[in-house]
Amino acid sequence: MTAAPADHLRIPRGLTDRGLTLSPPQVEDGAALWRMARDSRVLDLNSSYSYLLWCRDYAATSVVAREPDGSPAGFITGYLRPEQPHTLLVWQVAVDHGRRGQGVAAAMLDGLVARTGRELGVTGIETTITPGNEASERLFTSFAERHRAPLSREVLFHAEAFPEGDHQPEVLYRIGPIPAPDTDAHPAADR
C-alpha cells in the first residue's frame, strides 16, 4: 500500500531523501509493531494478537513510517472516540532505535492527523502521557504549537485506578480544535 501524496509531503526532507514513507498499517505489519513496542521498553506491551487486530481494524486511524524496503521504522496507533467521532485518540507512538531523533514521530503525527482530518473529519486529538515521559510531552506540546491549536492537560486516571499498584497516573492531553491545514504549508517539512 502506498501513502497518499500529502502524507509524503509531511515527512522532513532528510527522511524522504532516504526513502521513508507513511502509509496505513497492514496486517503483515503486526509482528513488527509488537516487536517495536516491546523493544521501546517504555510502552505498555499488548499481546501480539492485539497488534494484528489493530492493523486490521484500525488502519484508517493509524500510520506506519516505512523504510525503503517497506519494513516499519515507526508507528502510531489510534482510534476515533466512540462518543466523540471527530477526536482521534492516539494510543501508542514508537520509532525504531535507528530512526530516533530524526523527526519521525512528529512527521507521523502530522501525516496521520492530516489524513484523518481529510478522510474522517478529525478536528482534535487526545492522548495520555505518564508524568516524566519527556519525549511524549515534547511531541504533543510541539504538535499543538506547530498547528496553533489549544492544548489542555488533566489527570484522566489516577494511580489508584490501576490494579498493579505501581502504575503512574495517566495525564490526558487534549489538542484542538486543529485549524484546517494551509495547503501551501507543510509544518514538519520545515525541520
Rosetta blueprint (number, residue, H / E / L):
1 M L
2 T L
3 A L
4 A L
5 P H
6 A H
7 D H
8 H H
9 L H
10 R L
11 I L
12 P L
13 R H
14 G H
15 L H
16 T H
17 D L
18 R L
19 G L
20 L L
21 T E
22 L E
23 S E
24 P L
25 P L
26 Q L
27 V H
28 E H
29 D H
30 G H
31 A H
32 A H
33 L H
34 W H
35 R H
36 M H
37 A H
38 R H
39 D H
40 S H
41 R L
42 V L
43 L L
44 D L
45 L L
46 N L
47 S L
48 S H
49 Y H
50 S H
51 Y H
52 L H
53 L H
54 W H
55 C H
56 R H
57 D H
58 Y L
59 A H
60 A H
61 T H
62 S L
63 V E
64 V E
65 A E
66 R E
67 E L
68 P L
69 D L
70 G L
71 S L
72 P E
73 A E
74 G E
75 F E
76 I E
77 T E
78 G E
79 Y E
80 L E
81 R E
82 P L
83 E L
84 Q E
85 P E
86 H E
87 T E
88 L E
89 L E
90 V E
91 W E
92 Q E
93 V E
94 A E
95 V E
96 D L
97 H H
98 G H
99 R H
100 R L
101 G L
102 Q L
103 G L
104 V H
105 A H
106 A H
107 A H
108 M H
109 L H
110 D H
111 G H
112 L H
113 V H
114 A H
115 R H
116 T H
117 G H
118 R H
119 E H
120 L H
121 G L
122 V L
123 T L
124 G E
125 I E
126 E E
127 T E
128 T E
129 I E
130 T L
131 P L
132 G L
133 N L
134 E H
135 A H
136 S H
137 E H
138 R H
139 L H
140 F H
141 T H
142 S H
143 F H
144 A H
145 E H
146 R H
147 H L
148 R L
149 A L
150 P L
151 L E
152 S E
153 R E
154 E E
155 V E
156 L E
157 F E
158 H L
159 A H
160 E H
161 A H
162 F L
163 P L
164 E L
165 G L
166 D L
167 H L
168 Q L
169 P L
170 E E
171 V E
172 L E
173 Y E
174 R E
175 I E
176 G L
177 P L
178 I L
179 P L
180 A L
181 P L
182 D L
183 T L
184 D L
185 A L
186 H L
187 P H
188 A H
189 A H
190 D H
191 R L
